[in-house]
Amino acid sequence: MRRRISGRIGVLAVVPFFRRLGFHVRRLTGGVDHSFFVRLFGALAAIVLTASVLVALSEGPRDDVGGFFRKVGTSIYWAVTTVMGSGDASYVTTPGGFIISWLLVLFGVAIVGVITAALVGFVIDFILKEGQGMGASGYRDHIVVCGWNSTARELIAELSTDEYTTKVVVVHDSDKNPAGSGVYFVNGDITNADDLRRAGIEEAMAAIVCPADASNGADMRSILTCMAIGAIAPTVRTVVEVNNPEHVDHFLRANADEVVVTSRIASRLLARSSLYPGLAQLVTDIVSGGEGSELYRVEIPDECIGLTLDELSARLRSDHSATLLGVNRDGVAFVNPPSDFRLERGDDAVVVAESLGTLAPLRMSHDD
């Protein structure tokens, strides 16, 4: 499913918070004896009801059945407010009523105190666990960065400047968030299925796997991560940074969708730059955020369906100040197609532009 950024509803921003809250509730209550809380609330209800009936007998009419039950109803309200600490002390006037009121305060407030302490403990635990990376992201259609290195640091900085404003989750075995504020942190093992689930891998738009260092062992660990992601979230697009070009086939067999060998890209760019001065600076400016033109993958406007590539290029240039680089169709890139090539519904374009402007970015979800 393709979505426009404008289609997002602001109120849904609170949904991840409630999903995280639900995760911690399940975590804390998983090993708790639920019957204890049932008995606790049952005891509180019994105390309130008993006190209400006794106060009605002590304070209300005994010869009028209807008046007695109305008094019981009023007494229940008084008992509940008394337990909550805001009851009307003048409601009882008899010695029996005073004794019942004191006992209600003694036992009722004590039980409420236990429940309040449990709630406060949960809030404190929630805050501490979230800060330690022991929570669950609760996001949907986000990007999960598995592992941490200099590449991960740079790509998060790049994503933060992009107009897609996609949420990012980092999974890394560390005591604190290496990415800083604005990025959700999951402290865990990138090869562990439970830790990947806490990062929301099953509902992620994409996963980026970064090796911990430049060794072959780091590549092997990245392969295990790809296998884990493929096992629990086969529809998630997985992009992997690879150290050794000889391991590319292993990554493809491990269900990696896109493999990036950084050393190979760098060496080829250096070679072309030595032949054509300024090429490296031009490529860097296109693929990086910040000032200057950027690389975008956008939806093709409906009015452009059926046009040739030359006609689309002229339309994008005149209407959007964007330069067309190629068209994608069913996963195949057409950079220099034949002259009779015409656009079809479902195609998308790669352009270079100062900003998206009125163009709609191609937004992928975890269902794609």
Kinemage of the C-alpha trace (Angstrom):
@kinemage 1
@onewidth
@group {chain A} dominant
@subgroup {mainchain}
@vectorlist {calphas} color= white
{ca met a 1} P 0.000 0.000 0.000
{ca arg a 2} L 1.301 3.431 -0.902
{ca arg a 3} L 0.523 6.291 1.388
{ca arg a 4} L 0.923 10.033 1.129
{ca ile a 5} L 2.411 11.896 4.052
{ca ser a 6} L -0.630 14.127 4.080
{ca gly a 7} L -2.786 11.092 4.790
{ca arg a 8} L -1.400 10.632 8.270
{ca ile a 9} L -3.714 11.661 11.090
{ca gly a 10} L -2.058 13.523 13.927
{ca val a 11} L -4.184 11.975 16.641
{ca leu a 12} L -2.752 8.542 15.867
{ca ala a 13} L 0.598 9.706 17.236
{ca val a 14} L -0.531 8.555 20.675
{ca val a 15} L -1.120 4.973 19.498
{ca pro a 16} L 2.532 3.838 19.943
{ca phe a 17} L 2.423 5.040 23.560
{ca phe a 18} L -0.589 2.861 24.361
{ca arg a 19} L 0.991 -0.111 22.590
{ca arg a 20} L 4.124 0.332 24.715
{ca leu a 21} L 1.943 0.621 27.789
{ca gly a 22} L 0.195 -2.615 26.864
{ca phe a 23} L 3.543 -4.379 26.451
{ca his a 24} L 4.644 -3.402 29.962
{ca val a 25} L 1.274 -4.389 31.422
{ca arg a 26} L 1.611 -7.847 29.864
{ca arg a 27} L 5.228 -8.064 31.018
{ca leu a 28} L 4.429 -7.172 34.622
{ca thr a 29} L 1.263 -9.225 34.888
{ca gly a 30} L 2.667 -12.288 33.132
{ca gly a 31} L 4.015 -13.809 36.347
{ca val a 32} L 1.554 -12.246 38.785
{ca asp a 33} L -1.111 -14.176 40.665
{ca his a 34} L -4.222 -12.489 39.297
{ca ser a 35} L -6.388 -14.015 42.009
{ca phe a 36} L -4.600 -11.820 44.566
{ca phe a 37} L -5.911 -8.635 42.923
{ca val a 38} L -9.337 -10.190 42.461
{ca arg a 39} L -9.463 -10.919 46.201
{ca leu a 40} L -8.146 -7.433 46.954
{ca phe a 41} L -10.850 -5.666 44.950
{ca gly a 42} L -13.426 -8.119 46.245
{ca ala a 43} L -12.454 -7.336 49.828
{ca leu a 44} L -12.682 -3.601 49.136
{ca ala a 45} L -16.157 -4.006 47.584
{ca ala a 46} L -17.303 -6.158 50.514
{ca ile a 47} L -16.047 -3.620 53.066
{ca val a 48} L -17.797 -0.739 51.262
{ca leu a 49} L -21.066 -2.650 50.932
{ca thr a 50} L -21.023 -3.895 54.530
{ca ala a 51} L -20.238 -0.443 55.896
{ca ser a 52} L -23.026 1.071 53.768
{ca val a 53} L -25.618 -1.399 55.091
{ca leu a 54} L -24.511 -0.964 58.723
{ca val a 55} L -24.576 2.830 58.443
{ca ala a 56} L -28.057 2.656 56.892
{ca leu a 57} L -29.206 0.512 59.810
{ca ser a 58} L -27.586 2.863 62.281
{ca glu a 59} L -28.564 6.178 60.719
{ca gly a 60} L -31.587 5.523 58.507
{ca pro a 61} L -35.259 4.620 59.061
{ca arg a 62} L -35.888 0.987 59.956
{ca asp a 63} L -39.658 0.893 59.560
{ca asp a 64} L -39.683 2.262 55.987
{ca val a 65} L -38.267 -0.332 53.549
{ca gly a 66} L -38.097 2.111 50.632
{ca gly a 67} L -36.410 4.767 52.721
{ca phe a 68} L -33.974 2.187 54.060
{ca phe a 69} L -32.827 1.146 50.569
{ca arg a 70} L -32.493 4.782 49.510
{ca lys a 71} L -30.347 5.287 52.578
{ca val a 72} L -28.223 2.273 51.558
{ca gly a 73} L -27.673 3.805 48.111
{ca thr a 74} L -26.637 7.121 49.635
{ca ser a 75} L -24.416 5.307 52.106
{ca ile a 76} L -22.627 3.449 49.310
{ca tyr a 77} L -21.690 6.783 47.748
{ca trp a 78} L -20.557 8.078 51.154
{ca ala a 79} L -18.504 4.920 51.769
{ca val a 80} L -16.770 5.117 48.400
{ca thr a 81} L -15.874 8.790 48.861
{ca thr a 82} L -14.682 8.079 52.399
{ca val a 83} L -12.359 5.357 51.131
{ca met a 84} L -11.068 7.765 48.470
{ca gly a 85} L -10.359 10.338 51.204
{ca ser a 86} L -13.092 12.874 50.401
{ca gly a 87} L -16.074 11.575 52.410
{ca asp a 88} L -18.469 13.777 54.380
{ca ala a 89} L -17.663 13.324 58.092
{ca ser a 90} L -21.015 14.851 59.104
{ca tyr a 91} L -22.936 12.072 57.322
{ca val a 92} L -22.879 9.899 60.486
{ca thr a 93} L -24.208 11.191 63.803
{ca thr a 94} L -24.656 8.076 65.963
{ca pro a 95} L -21.972 6.242 67.978
{ca gly a 96} L -22.409 3.188 65.746
{ca gly a 97} L -21.963 5.347 62.663
{ca phe a 98} L -18.762 6.834 64.067
{ca ile a 99} L -17.289 3.377 64.722
{ca ile a 100} L -18.202 2.143 61.246
{ca ser a 101} L -16.708 5.292 59.702
{ca trp a 102} L -13.433 4.789 61.585
{ca leu a 103} L -13.209 1.130 60.597
{ca leu a 104} L -13.986 2.029 56.984
{ca val a 105} L -11.173 4.554 56.945
{ca leu a 106} L -8.802 2.074 58.587
{ca phe a 107} L -9.392 -0.897 56.300
{ca gly a 108} L -10.685 0.802 53.143
{ca val a 109} L -7.942 3.393 52.874
{ca ala a 110} L -5.348 0.706 53.588
{ca ile a 111} L -6.570 -1.373 50.633
{ca val a 112} L -6.717 1.696 48.376
{ca gly a 113} L -3.175 2.500 49.492
{ca val a 114} L -2.027 -0.940 48.352
{ca ile a 115} L -3.667 -0.467 44.952
{ca thr a 116} L -2.211 3.041 44.602
{ca ala a 117} L 1.252 1.766 45.511
{ca ala a 118} L 0.952 -0.914 42.829
{ca leu a 119} L -0.003 1.703 40.222
{ca val a 120} L 2.838 4.013 41.241
{ca gly a 121} L 5.249 1.083 41.099
{ca phe a 122} L 4.055 0.279 37.594
{ca val a 123} L 4.588 3.878 36.417
{ca ile a 124} L 8.097 3.951 37.882
{ca asp a 125} L 8.909 0.584 36.318
{ca phe a 126} L 7.528 1.786 32.975
{ca ile a 127} L 9.731 4.890 32.984
{ca leu a 128} L 12.861 2.985 34.076
{ca lys a 129} L 12.425 0.153 31.580
{ca glu a 130} L 11.770 2.570 28.728
{ca gly a 131} L 14.921 4.497 29.603
{ca gln a 132} L 16.964 1.277 29.687
{ca gly a 133} L 15.697 0.129 26.292
{ca met a 134} L 13.647 -2.709 27.761
{ca gly a 135} L 10.330 -1.595 26.270
{ca ala a 136} L 8.586 -2.128 22.936
{ca ser a 137} L 8.442 0.557 20.235
{ca gly a 138} L 4.753 0.245 19.334
{ca tyr a 139} L 5.423 1.834 15.935
{ca arg a 140} L 4.061 0.778 12.564
{ca asp a 141} L 5.596 1.381 9.109
{ca his a 142} L 8.886 2.458 10.699
{ca ile a 143} L 12.543 1.622 10.018
{ca val a 144} L 14.437 -0.747 12.310
{ca val a 145} L 18.216 -0.285 12.443
{ca cys a 146} L 19.827 -3.521 13.628
{ca gly a 147} L 23.289 -2.933 15.069
{ca trp a 148} L 25.375 0.166 15.522
{ca asn a 149} L 28.426 1.583 13.755
{ca ser a 150} L 29.490 4.791 12.046
{ca thr a 151} L 27.233 3.997 9.090
{ca ala a 152} L 24.217 3.669 11.383
{ca arg a 153} L 25.015 7.023 12.959
{ca glu a 154} L 25.234 8.717 9.564
{ca leu a 155} L 22.113 7.095 8.139
{ca ile a 156} L 20.024 8.146 11.157
{ca ala a 157} L 21.282 11.705 10.702
{ca glu a 158} L 20.285 11.420 7.034
{ca leu a 159} L 16.824 10.075 7.854
{ca ser a 160} L 16.246 12.904 10.312
{ca thr a 161} L 16.618 15.451 7.499
{ca asp a 162} L 14.408 13.596 5.026
{ca glu a 163} L 10.893 14.777 4.214
{ca tyr a 164} L 9.444 11.315 4.838
{ca thr a 165} L 9.671 11.840 8.631
{ca thr a 166} L 9.734 8.072 9.213
{ca lys a 167} L 10.095 6.793 12.779
{ca val a 168} L 13.351 4.955 13.504
{ca val a 169} L 14.056 2.215 16.050
{ca val a 170} L 17.603 1.120 16.934
{ca val a 171} L 18.303 -2.385 18.248
{ca his a 172} L 21.691 -2.565 19.935
{ca asp a 173} L 23.224 -4.298 22.929
{ca ser a 174} L 24.030 -1.229 25.019
{ca asp a 175} L 23.106 0.353 28.344
{ca lys a 176} L 22.037 3.618 26.739
{ca asn a 177} L 20.606 4.867 23.475
{ca pro a 178} L 23.524 5.392 21.039
{ca ala a 179} L 21.344 7.395 18.633
{ca gly a 180} L 20.237 10.052 21.117
{ca ser a 181} L 16.829 11.688 21.381
{ca gly a 182} L 14.208 11.285 18.692
{ca val a 183} L 15.058 7.623 18.033
{ca tyr a 184} L 13.444 4.783 19.970
{ca phe a 185} L 15.997 2.426 21.528
{ca val a 186} L 15.685 -1.308 22.154
{ca asn a 187} L 18.465 -2.827 24.242
{ca gly a 188} L 18.873 -6.331 22.881
{ca asp a 189} L 20.499 -8.864 20.583
{ca ile a 190} L 19.889 -8.219 16.883
{ca thr a 191} L 19.733 -11.972 16.227
{ca asn a 192} L 17.149 -12.585 18.958
{ca ala a 193} L 13.546 -12.896 17.752
{ca asp a 194} L 12.033 -11.509 20.969
{ca asp a 195} L 14.225 -8.401 20.848
{ca leu a 196} L 13.375 -7.861 17.184
{ca arg a 197} L 9.676 -8.166 18.022
{ca arg a 198} L 10.088 -5.501 20.723
{ca ala a 199} L 11.455 -3.264 17.968
{ca gly a 200} L 8.247 -3.899 16.000
{ca ile a 201} L 9.989 -5.760 13.189
{ca glu a 202} L 6.775 -7.526 12.166
{ca glu a 203} L 5.093 -4.191 11.372
{ca ala a 204} L 8.161 -2.312 10.124
{ca met a 205} L 8.494 -0.795 6.666
{ca ala a 206} L 12.156 -1.797 6.380
{ca ala a 207} L 15.088 -3.141 8.361
{ca ile a 208} L 18.684 -1.970 7.993
{ca val a 209} L 21.385 -4.348 9.231
{ca cys a 210} L 24.736 -2.772 10.126
{ca pro a 211} L 27.825 -4.854 11.028
{ca ala a 212} L 29.421 -4.084 14.380
{ca asp a 213} L 32.896 -3.855 12.796
{ca ala a 214} L 34.738 -4.591 9.547
{ca ser a 215} L 35.421 -8.263 10.287
{ca asn a 216} L 34.071 -11.386 8.596
{ca gly a 217} L 32.586 -12.393 11.928
{ca ala a 218} L 30.433 -9.277 11.874
{ca asp a 219} L 29.144 -10.327 8.445
{ca met a 220} L 28.239 -13.754 9.823
{ca arg a 221} L 26.278 -12.125 12.609
{ca ser a 222} L 24.497 -9.925 10.076
{ca ile a 223} L 23.545 -13.068 8.118
{ca leu a 224} L 22.022 -14.553 11.278
{ca thr a 225} L 20.088 -11.304 11.750
{ca cys a 226} L 18.718 -11.504 8.192
{ca met a 227} L 17.659 -15.092 8.809
{ca ala a 228} L 15.905 -14.103 12.050
{ca ile a 229} L 14.087 -11.237 10.330
{ca gly a 230} L 13.104 -13.487 7.426
{ca ala a 231} L 11.698 -16.081 9.837
{ca ile a 232} L 9.453 -13.751 11.865
{ca ala a 233} L 8.797 -10.947 9.346
{ca pro a 234} L 9.262 -12.268 5.793
{ca thr a 235} L 7.487 -9.281 4.208
{ca val a 236} L 9.829 -6.671 5.701
{ca arg a 237} L 12.303 -5.216 3.215
{ca thr a 238} L 15.813 -5.888 4.518
{ca val a 239} L 18.793 -3.751 3.508
{ca val a 240} L 22.236 -4.912 4.637
{ca glu a 241} L 25.649 -3.314 4.801
{ca val a 242} L 28.274 -5.928 3.916
{ca asn a 243} L 31.989 -5.881 4.670
{ca asn a 244} L 33.245 -8.636 2.372
{ca pro a 245} L 31.946 -8.776 -1.237
{ca glu a 246} L 32.423 -12.562 -1.184
{ca his a 247} L 29.553 -12.824 1.325
{ca val a 248} L 26.924 -11.235 -0.928
{ca asp a 249} L 25.524 -14.578 -2.116
{ca his a 250} L 25.165 -15.733 1.498
{ca phe a 251} L 23.164 -12.617 2.339
{ca leu a 252} L 20.871 -13.126 -0.636
{ca arg a 253} L 20.243 -16.707 0.458
{ca ala a 254} L 19.464 -15.334 3.944
{ca asn a 255} L 16.533 -13.337 2.484
{ca ala a 256} L 18.279 -9.951 2.271
{ca asp a 257} L 16.425 -7.784 -0.269
{ca glu a 258} L 19.177 -5.256 -0.916
{ca val a 259} L 22.883 -5.681 -0.241
{ca val a 260} L 25.216 -2.698 -0.063
{ca val a 261} L 28.972 -3.355 -0.135
{ca thr a 262} L 30.279 -0.018 1.061
{ca ser a 263} L 33.894 -0.725 0.063
{ca arg a 264} L 32.842 -1.620 -3.487
{ca ile a 265} L 30.715 1.524 -3.869
{ca ala a 266} L 33.493 3.708 -2.488
{ca ser a 267} L 36.177 2.175 -4.723
{ca arg a 268} L 34.088 2.550 -7.879
{ca leu a 269} L 33.184 6.134 -7.034
{ca leu a 270} L 36.830 6.921 -6.421
{ca ala a 271} L 37.759 5.368 -9.766
{ca arg a 272} L 35.151 7.404 -11.675
{ca ser a 273} L 36.132 10.559 -9.798
{ca ser a 274} L 39.743 10.122 -10.832
{ca leu a 275} L 38.584 10.113 -14.466
{ca tyr a 276} L 35.916 12.801 -14.108
{ca pro a 277} L 36.817 15.456 -11.507
{ca gly a 278} L 33.972 16.625 -9.283
{ca leu a 279} L 31.896 13.474 -9.738
{ca ala a 280} L 32.257 12.403 -6.097
{ca gln a 281} L 31.036 15.779 -4.855
{ca leu a 282} L 28.077 15.657 -7.241
{ca val a 283} L 27.009 12.158 -6.143
{ca thr a 284} L 27.441 13.012 -2.469
{ca asp a 285} L 25.274 16.104 -2.842
{ca ile a 286} L 22.507 14.145 -4.582
{ca val a 287} L 22.258 11.292 -2.081
{ca ser a 288} L 22.704 13.348 1.088
{ca gly a 289} L 20.261 15.581 2.929
{ca gly a 290} L 20.707 19.200 3.842
{ca glu a 291} L 21.463 21.889 1.295
{ca gly a 292} L 21.214 21.338 -2.447
{ca ser a 293} L 19.292 18.892 -4.599
{ca glu a 294} L 18.217 15.536 -3.178
{ca leu a 295} L 17.312 12.146 -4.552
{ca tyr a 296} L 13.593 11.234 -4.254
{ca arg a 297} L 11.420 8.325 -5.277
{ca val a 298} L 7.958 9.683 -6.003
{ca glu a 299} L 4.565 8.630 -7.252
{ca ile a 300} L 3.842 9.559 -10.850
{ca pro a 301} L 0.927 12.039 -11.084
{ca asp a 302} L -2.243 10.593 -12.587
{ca glu a 303} L -2.180 13.115 -15.418
{ca cys a 304} L 1.201 11.721 -16.542
{ca ile a 305} L 0.005 8.136 -17.077
{ca gly a 306} L 0.463 7.216 -20.740
{ca leu a 307} L 3.224 9.747 -21.409
{ca thr a 308} L 6.615 8.815 -22.812
{ca leu a 309} L 9.740 9.218 -20.701
{ca asp a 310} L 10.693 12.389 -22.571
{ca glu a 311} L 7.230 13.878 -21.995
{ca leu a 312} L 7.357 12.967 -18.306
{ca ser a 313} L 10.811 14.519 -17.992
{ca ala a 314} L 9.603 17.772 -19.560
{ca arg a 315} L 6.475 17.810 -17.353
{ca leu a 316} L 8.464 17.218 -14.148
{ca arg a 317} L 10.965 19.869 -15.104
{ca ser a 318} L 8.389 22.533 -15.939
{ca asp a 319} L 5.828 21.812 -13.201
{ca his a 320} L 8.004 20.634 -10.290
{ca ser a 321} L 11.587 21.762 -11.055
{ca ala a 322} L 12.599 18.105 -10.829
{ca thr a 323} L 15.013 16.195 -13.054
{ca leu a 324} L 13.983 12.651 -13.998
{ca leu a 325} L 16.604 9.915 -13.554
{ca gly a 326} L 14.552 6.775 -14.135
{ca val a 327} L 11.267 4.922 -13.772
{ca asn a 328} L 10.589 1.828 -11.668
{ca arg a 329} L 8.073 -0.776 -12.797
{ca asp a 330} L 7.433 -4.012 -10.897
{ca gly a 331} L 10.821 -3.824 -9.214
{ca val a 332} L 12.740 -3.141 -12.441
{ca ala a 333} L 14.490 0.197 -13.019
{ca phe a 334} L 14.249 1.797 -16.470
{ca val a 335} L 16.938 4.464 -16.831
{ca asn a 336} L 17.324 4.519 -20.614
{ca pro a 337} L 14.279 2.687 -22.044
{ca pro a 338} L 13.292 2.536 -25.745
{ca ser a 339} L 11.509 5.511 -27.309
{ca asp a 340} L 8.108 3.752 -27.310
{ca phe a 341} L 8.196 3.236 -23.509
{ca arg a 342} L 5.066 4.711 -21.928
{ca leu a 343} L 4.118 5.148 -18.296
{ca glu a 344} L 1.614 2.797 -16.710
{ca arg a 345} L -0.395 3.009 -13.511
{ca gly a 346} L 1.698 1.708 -10.635
{ca asp a 347} L 4.992 3.054 -11.992
{ca asp a 348} L 7.059 5.411 -9.865
{ca ala a 349} L 9.906 7.763 -10.670
{ca val a 350} L 13.338 8.621 -9.267
{ca val a 351} L 14.021 12.342 -9.484
{ca val a 352} L 16.523 14.921 -8.352
{ca ala a 353} L 14.969 18.068 -6.887
{ca glu a 354} L 15.496 20.782 -4.295
{ca ser a 355} L 12.473 19.470 -2.382
{ca leu a 356} L 9.393 17.327 -2.870
{ca gly a 357} L 7.132 20.328 -3.294
{ca thr a 358} L 3.763 19.085 -4.532
{ca leu a 359} L 5.119 15.687 -5.564
{ca ala a 360} L 3.909 12.723 -3.513
{ca pro a 361} L 6.727 10.576 -2.144
{ca leu a 362} L 6.489 6.844 -2.685
{ca arg a 363} L 5.742 5.627 0.803
{ca met a 364} L 6.048 1.920 1.459
{ca ser a 365} L 4.372 0.130 4.357
{ca his a 366} L 5.125 -3.242 5.915
{ca asp a 367} L 2.277 -4.700 3.801
{ca asp a 368} L 4.091 -3.970 0.508
